Structure formats: C-alpha cells, structure tokens
Amino acid sequence: MKAKLPLLPTQTALAVCASKALLLLCLQLLQVSAHAQTLSFQANEAVDYELYYKWGLVFSKAGSATFKVEEDYFEGESAWHYSLLFRSAGIVEKLYRMRDTMACYYSKVPRLLYSSKHSDEGDYYSVDELRFRYEPANQVAIASRRYTLKRVKIDTLLVAESPVSDMLGGTLYLRALAAGTLRSGDDFPLTVAIGRDLVTMRFRYSGQRIVEHKGVKYRTRHFYIDIEDEAFEQPKAAAEVWIGDDANHIPVKVRAKLKLGAVEAYLKEGRNLRAPMDCRVVMP
C-alpha cells in the first residue's frame, strides 16, 4: 500500500520561499539614494537555485528557480529589470504544477515602480500586477490588480509606510542589508504587498555561519525572517536565509517552515556576477 502523500504548501508559501525567501521569501533600502553605491549586482547577472520539499522522511526536489538582473526601459525611462523564473519538479510537479514568472522594474534612482507575477498552474492562469506611487510623509500607495483569462479578481489600492516591496523584491532587500555593517540582533521591518493584503515581515540578523551543500562550504551572514502569513506554521522565525559573505551578497541557502514540512533552496550556480564568489571556503 502506498503511503499517503502530504498536502503541499500553498502557492504563496512557495513563491515567498523562492523569491522570498529567496521566501519571501525578496525595496526601500534600494530606494534610498545613500545605498545606490552599495548595489551588489550588475547587468546580466543570473543566479540558479534548486528547491527541495522536506516532511518527515520525504525529501524531494520541489523545483528550480533562476533570478536575472538586466538593464531595460519602463514607460520610456531607463530602468533595472529584476526577474524570477520558477518551475516545479518532483513531488510538487505531480501534485501542484507551477510555472511562475515574476518581474520588478526599478528606476535608476533606484525605486521600485512596478511588479508582476504570471502564474500558470496547468488548468489555472492568473496575473498579479502592482504599481507603486510614492507619497509625502513616507507613504507608499500600491495599485494592486489580479486577473485571469475570464475576469478581474482584485482591483484595489493599498497604502502603507515605507519600506514596502513585492515578494520578489525581498531578495534585493536582503542583499542590500547584508552589504552593510551589521551586529547580531539587528532587525529590519518590511511590508510586502500580495493581492489584497499587506504582509508584515521582519529580518533579524544572527551573525556569521558556515553552510555546506553537496560538499561545498560557504561563509554566510544568517538572517531569521518573521512572517505574519497563514501559510506558515509559526510567524517567528518562519524562514531563514544564509547570504554569501562576499561582495555579491547572494543567498546561498533559504529555509521556510510550512504547516507541513519545509521548503529549502540551495544555490546551484551564479553567472556574470559583479565579483568573485570569495565566500566559498577552499579546503586545503
């Protein structure tokens, strides 16, 4: 008799983990001119990840993800184009097929202007769009729209205080944090717009760690992520991210606890990086 397969995490949880967490899963630090010189990427950067689902004795590949940064144009102005391509695999592919494409456009200031998420689940296709407008007094207005091939499901305006991002931008937020001077215990809030909701997240720095995957070790900076979202079993330390401790500040490993099990993402390969990956620990 075959064992009953576990219920899999929701699409939001996987997306937060892959981008966002790479979750969530990720910005305002990129939107402050003082941080413009600390951007840890360059045009045409591409980074590949492998995702795994863990629950009890189950350890299955969950998918693959590729992040890219390109120079582009948005509404006639020069911009950064940051994108994520996600494809499910393994047990997730069998029970919850996913093909997600996410994209952000940042002005060269830089400031997040627009983001989109195209979700293809085989028998269901939807598009999420967010447009960001920056108001006085540190306020951000986000026009949120979700539609399918048949109808508009969400068309609303969200208002929040900075810092605010979409799910994908959270990874850039973390990379900017890791580029700065940090002390164990430092924490940084972030609001993420998802559909009708504003999800509260908080990144907590816990110090330097060594991460090993497939025999390769990396020096990293470790962050806990608190996420107020029903997809996660516990809000506090719902996810963890290990950022490479070198000039690129690329996520090396991400782990998100879910209601059933966890999803983990591991760095597979980086191409056209701004600097050598000096965070790799070379064994004598």
C-alpha positions in Angstrom: 0.0 0.0 0.0 1.4 3.4 -1.0 1.9 6.0 1.7 -0.4 8.9 1.5 1.4 11.9 0.1 1.4 15.1 2.3 -0.6 18.1 1.5 1.8 20.6 -0.1 2.4 24.2 0.9 0.3 26.9 -0.8 1.5 28.7 -3.9 2.0 31.9 -1.9 4.3 30.0 0.5 6.4 28.5 -2.3 6.7 31.8 -4.0 7.7 33.5 -0.8 10.3 30.8 -0.4 11.7 31.0 -3.9 11.9 34.7 -4.1 11.1 35.4 -0.9 12.8 33.6 0.5 14.9 33.7 -1.6 10.9 33.1 0.6 10.0 35.7 0.6 10.9 34.6 0.7 13.0 39.4 -1.7 12.8 47.6 -1.6 13.2 50.5 0.3 16.9 50.2 1.0 17.4 50.1 -2.7 15.1 53.2 -3.0 17.3 55.4 -0.8 20.0 57.2 -2.8 22.5 56.7 0.1 22.5 53.0 -0.8 22.9 53.4 -4.5 26.6 52.8 -4.4 26.2 49.5 -2.4 24.1 47.6 -5.0 25.6 44.2 -5.1 24.7 43.2 -8.7 25.4 44.2 -12.2 23.6 44.0 -15.5 23.1 40.5 -16.9 23.6 38.7 -13.6 21.9 35.3 -13.4 21.7 33.0 -10.4 20.2 29.5 -10.4 18.7 27.6 -7.4 17.4 24.2 -6.6 14.4 23.8 -4.3 13.5 20.8 -2.1 10.5 19.9 -0.1 11.1 18.1 3.3 8.5 16.5 5.5 9.4 13.6 7.8 11.2 11.0 5.7 10.1 12.8 2.5 12.9 14.7 0.8 12.0 15.6 -2.8 13.1 18.1 -5.3 10.4 20.8 -5.4 11.6 22.9 -8.3 14.2 25.2 -9.8 14.5 29.0 -9.9 16.5 31.5 -11.9 17.0 35.2 -10.9 18.2 37.7 -13.5 19.1 41.4 -13.5 19.1 43.3 -16.7 19.1 46.9 -17.9 15.8 47.8 -19.6 13.2 50.5 -20.0 10.0 51.1 -18.2 7.4 53.5 -19.6 10.2 55.1 -21.7 12.7 55.6 -18.9 15.9 53.7 -18.2 15.3 51.0 -15.5 16.6 47.8 -13.8 14.6 44.7 -14.7 14.8 42.0 -12.0 13.1 38.7 -12.8 12.4 35.2 -11.4 11.5 32.1 -13.4 10.2 29.2 -11.3 9.4 25.7 -12.4 8.1 23.0 -10.1 9.6 19.5 -10.1 9.4 16.2 -8.2 6.5 15.6 -5.8 5.4 19.2 -6.2 5.2 18.8 -10.0 3.0 15.7 -9.6 0.5 17.3 -7.1 0.7 21.0 -7.7 2.2 22.0 -11.1 3.6 25.6 -11.1 5.2 27.8 -13.7 5.7 31.2 -12.3 7.3 34.3 -13.9 7.9 37.3 -11.6 9.4 40.7 -12.6 10.2 44.0 -11.0 11.1 47.3 -12.6 13.3 49.8 -10.6 14.1 53.3 -11.6 17.8 54.1 -11.7 17.4 56.2 -8.6 16.6 53.3 -7.7 13.0 53.0 -6.7 10.5 50.1 -7.2 8.0 51.2 -9.8 6.1 48.1 -11.0 6.0 44.3 -10.4 4.1 41.4 -12.0 3.6 37.8 -11.3 2.3 35.4 -14.0 1.1 32.1 -12.6 0.5 29.0 -14.7 -0.8 26.0 -12.8 -1.9 23.9 -15.8 -5.7 24.4 -15.5 -5.5 27.9 -14.0 -3.7 31.0 -15.2 -3.6 34.4 -13.4 -1.6 37.7 -13.5 -0.9 39.9 -10.5 0.2 43.5 -11.1 1.4 46.1 -8.6 2.2 49.8 -9.3 4.0 51.8 -6.7 3.4 55.5 -6.1 5.5 57.4 -3.5 3.6 60.0 -1.4 4.9 62.5 1.2 5.3 61.6 4.8 6.9 58.2 3.9 3.7 56.8 2.5 3.5 54.4 -0.4 0.3 53.8 -2.5 0.2 50.5 -4.3 -2.4 49.8 -7.0 -3.0 46.0 -6.9 -4.7 44.1 -9.7 -5.2 40.4 -10.2 -7.0 38.9 -13.2 -7.5 35.6 -15.0 -8.4 34.9 -18.6 -12.1 35.3 -17.6 -12.3 38.1 -15.1 -10.7 40.6 -12.8 -10.5 39.2 -9.3 -8.8 42.0 -7.4 -8.6 45.8 -8.2 -7.8 47.8 -5.1 -5.5 50.4 -3.6 -3.2 49.6 -0.7 -1.5 52.2 1.4 1.5 51.6 3.7 4.5 53.2 5.3 7.9 52.5 3.8 9.7 50.2 3.5 7.3 48.4 1.1 8.0 45.8 -1.6 6.6 43.0 -3.6 7.5 39.3 -3.0 10.4 39.3 -5.4 12.0 42.5 -4.2 12.6 40.9 -0.8 15.7 39.2 -2.0 17.2 42.5 -3.1 16.3 44.0 0.3 18.3 41.2 2.0 21.2 41.6 -0.3 21.3 45.3 0.5 21.1 44.6 4.2 24.0 42.1 4.0 26.2 44.7 2.2 26.1 47.0 5.3 27.6 46.9 8.8 25.6 44.5 11.0 25.6 43.4 14.6 23.9 40.3 15.9 20.4 41.1 17.0 19.8 43.9 14.4 16.4 43.7 12.9 14.7 45.4 9.9 11.0 45.6 9.1 9.5 45.2 5.6 5.9 45.3 4.3 5.1 43.1 1.3 2.1 43.7 -0.9 0.3 40.5 -2.1 -3.1 40.8 -3.7 -5.4 42.5 -1.2 -3.0 42.0 1.7 -0.1 43.8 3.2 2.1 41.1 4.8 4.4 42.1 7.7 7.9 40.7 7.6 10.9 41.3 9.8 14.5 40.3 9.1 16.7 39.5 12.1 20.5 39.2 11.8 22.0 36.5 13.9 25.7 36.5 12.8 28.1 34.7 10.6 27.6 31.0 9.7 29.2 28.3 7.6 26.8 26.5 5.2 27.6 23.2 3.4 25.8 21.8 0.4 26.9 18.9 -1.8 30.4 19.1 -0.3 30.9 22.8 -0.9 31.1 25.2 2.1 30.3 28.9 2.2 30.8 31.7 4.6 27.5 33.5 5.1 25.5 36.0 7.1 22.5 34.5 8.6 19.0 36.1 8.9 15.8 34.9 10.5 12.6 36.1 8.9 9.4 36.6 10.9 6.4 36.4 8.5 2.8 37.2 9.5 1.1 34.9 7.0 -1.3 31.9 7.4 0.8 29.7 5.1 3.4 29.4 7.8 3.2 27.3 10.9 4.7 30.0 13.2 5.2 33.7 12.4 8.5 34.0 14.4 11.5 32.6 12.5 9.2 31.3 9.8 12.1 31.4 7.4 15.9 31.6 7.4 18.3 32.9 4.8 22.0 32.5 4.5 23.6 35.3 2.4 27.1 34.8 0.9 29.6 36.9 2.8 31.4 38.4 -0.1 30.9 41.4 -2.5 27.9 39.7 -4.3 25.8 39.0 -1.2 23.9 36.2 -3.0 21.5 34.0 -1.0 23.3 30.6 -0.6 20.5 28.8 1.3 16.9 29.5 2.2 14.7 27.5 4.5 11.0 28.2 5.1 8.9 26.3 7.7 5.4 25.5 6.5 2.3 24.0 8.1 3.5 20.6 6.8 7.3 20.3 6.4 9.6 22.9 5.0 11.0 24.1 1.7 14.7 24.6 1.2 16.5 26.4 -1.6 20.2 26.0 -2.4 22.5 28.0 -4.7 23.4 26.0 -7.8 25.3 28.5 -10.0 25.9 32.2 -10.4 26.8 33.8 -13.8 28.2 37.2 -14.7 28.5 38.2 -11.0 29.9 41.6 -10.1 32.7 40.0 -8.1 34.3 36.6 -7.5 32.4 34.3 -5.1 35.0 34.6 -2.3 32.5 33.3 0.3 33.4 29.7 -0.9 35.5 28.0 1.7 38.5 26.4 -0.1 39.6 23.3 1.7 43.4 22.6 1.8 
